[in-house]
Amino acid sequence: MALGRPRAFDIDTALNRALEVFWSKGFDGASLTDLTEAMGISRPSLYAAFGNKEDLFRKALDRYKTEKMAYINEALAAPTARTLAERLLFGAATMLTDPSHPVGCLSVKGAMTCKDDSLIAREELDQLRCSFETAIIERLTRAIADGDLPPDSNPLVLQRFLGTVAMGMSLQASQGATAADLMAVARMALTAWPALR
């Protein structure tokens, strides 16, 4: 039985280009024409290699989580809660302004631009956000139990504090803030981090 023709494009390169389109335009703003032109492939090739637009978005989001948000997993492995907060905020400042990809955060931009009928994309973004939030809350809860945070600390509030600062930094990056600008914001935010007495 004859095998089909080999693909004339590199899957990883095409997926990286799709990620950049979704990152720049959001799920709704990224048309199939935008995607196929950026990826350098035809629509039939897109469907054959990646499935429909929603499937492609899932694959791009997985790549984003694994590669661009790796600093969050590094932060979660930090030895102290203070170091966790530092790695999260400084890591965000670096990633959000990295000139090798679109500025800002795909998950923040995507959540703000998803229309009500883009349920699958919204669910994927919510799931990504919730998974990181849960992991951070669990890590901060352990920090309290270990005596690394004051016993009256609230892990949910601390996680929301970090998330709010990071989301604000994403918006600032989208409006032209530099890495140095965001590092200064991170340092200011860290002055509010609870200290052991």
C-alpha positions in Angstrom: 0.0 0.0 0.0 1.5 3.3 -1.1 2.1 5.9 1.6 0.7 9.4 1.3 3.0 12.2 0.2 5.3 13.5 2.9 4.4 16.9 4.4 6.1 19.8 2.6 6.3 21.9 5.8 7.7 21.6 9.3 5.0 21.0 11.9 6.9 22.7 14.7 7.6 25.8 12.7 4.0 26.0 11.5 2.7 25.6 15.0 5.0 28.3 16.3 3.7 30.7 13.6 0.1 29.8 14.5 0.8 30.5 18.1 2.1 34.0 17.2 -1.1 34.7 15.2 -3.3 33.7 18.1 -1.1 35.6 20.5 -1.3 38.8 18.4 -5.0 38.6 17.4 -6.7 36.4 19.9 -8.8 33.3 18.9 -11.6 35.3 17.3 -9.4 37.8 15.6 -7.2 35.1 14.0 -8.9 34.1 10.7 -8.1 30.9 8.8 -6.5 33.1 6.2 -4.3 34.8 8.8 -3.3 31.4 10.1 -2.6 29.6 6.8 -0.6 32.6 5.5 1.5 32.8 8.6 2.0 29.1 8.6 2.8 28.9 4.9 0.3 26.1 4.3 -3.1 25.6 2.6 -6.3 25.1 4.5 -6.4 21.4 3.6 -2.9 21.0 5.0 -3.9 22.8 8.2 -6.9 20.5 8.6 -4.9 17.4 7.9 -2.0 18.3 10.2 -3.8 20.0 13.1 -7.6 19.5 12.8 -9.9 22.5 12.9 -9.2 26.0 14.2 -10.2 25.0 17.8 -7.8 22.0 17.6 -5.0 24.2 16.3 -5.7 26.7 19.1 -5.4 23.9 21.7 -2.1 22.7 20.3 -0.8 26.3 20.2 -1.9 26.9 23.8 -0.1 23.7 24.9 3.1 25.0 23.3 2.6 28.4 25.0 2.1 26.7 28.4 5.1 24.5 28.0 7.6 27.0 26.5 6.5 30.5 27.3 5.0 29.9 30.7 7.8 27.6 31.9 8.8 30.3 34.4 5.7 29.6 36.4 6.7 26.0 37.0 10.2 27.2 37.9 8.6 29.6 40.4 6.5 26.8 41.9 9.7 24.9 42.6 11.2 27.8 44.5 12.4 27.0 48.0 10.5 29.8 49.7 7.2 31.6 49.1 9.1 34.9 48.7 11.3 33.4 46.0 8.1 32.0 44.4 6.6 35.5 44.2 9.9 37.0 42.9 10.2 34.4 40.2 6.6 34.8 39.1 6.7 38.5 38.8 10.2 38.9 37.4 9.6 36.0 35.1 6.4 37.6 33.9 8.2 40.9 33.3 10.8 39.1 31.1 8.3 36.9 29.2 5.8 39.7 28.5 8.4 41.9 26.9 10.5 39.4 25.1 11.1 40.7 21.6 11.2 37.2 20.1 7.4 36.9 20.3 4.3 39.2 20.6 4.2 41.3 23.7 1.8 40.7 26.5 0.1 37.5 27.6 -1.8 35.2 25.3 -4.1 34.0 28.0 -4.9 37.6 29.2 -5.4 38.9 25.6 -7.4 35.8 24.6 -9.7 36.0 27.6 -10.4 39.7 26.9 -11.2 39.2 23.2 -13.1 35.9 23.2 -16.7 36.3 22.1 -19.5 34.4 23.8 -19.7 32.0 20.8 -16.0 31.0 21.2 -16.8 28.7 24.1 -14.1 26.2 23.4 -11.4 28.8 23.3 -12.7 30.5 26.4 -12.8 27.1 28.2 -9.3 26.3 27.2 -8.0 29.7 28.5 -10.0 29.3 31.7 -8.6 25.9 32.3 -5.0 27.1 31.7 -5.5 30.0 34.2 -7.2 27.8 36.8 -4.5 25.1 36.7 -1.8 27.7 37.4 -3.9 29.4 40.1 -4.6 26.1 41.8 -0.9 25.1 41.8 0.1 28.5 43.3 -2.5 28.3 46.0 -1.4 24.8 46.9 2.2 25.9 47.1 1.4 28.9 49.3 -0.7 26.7 51.6 2.3 24.5 52.0 4.4 27.6 52.8 2.0 28.5 55.6 2.1 25.0 57.0 5.9 25.0 56.8 6.2 28.3 58.7 7.5 30.1 55.6 4.6 32.6 55.6 2.8 34.2 58.6 0.0 31.8 59.9 -2.7 34.4 59.2 -1.8 34.6 55.5 -4.5 33.8 53.0 -3.2 31.7 50.0 -6.2 32.7 47.8 -5.7 36.4 48.4 -1.9 36.1 47.8 -2.5 34.2 44.6 -5.0 36.9 43.4 -2.5 39.6 44.3 0.2 38.0 42.2 -2.3 37.3 39.4 -3.6 40.9 39.4 -0.1 42.4 39.3 0.9 40.0 36.4 -2.3 40.8 34.4 -1.7 44.5 34.9 1.9 44.0 33.7 0.6 42.2 30.6 -1.6 45.2 29.8 1.3 47.6 30.4 3.5 45.5 28.1 0.9 45.6 25.4 0.9 49.4 25.7 4.7 49.6 25.3 6.1 49.1 28.8 9.7 47.8 28.8 11.2 44.9 30.8 12.8 47.5 33.0 9.5 49.2 33.6 7.8 46.0 34.6 10.7 44.9 36.8 10.3 48.2 38.7 6.6 47.3 39.1 7.5 43.8 40.3 9.9 45.2 42.9 7.2 47.7 44.1 4.7 44.9 44.4 7.1 42.7 46.4 7.3 45.3 49.1 3.7 44.3 50.0 4.6 40.6 50.3 4.0 39.3 53.9 7.1 38.9 56.0 7.6 36.6 59.0 7.8 38.6 62.2 
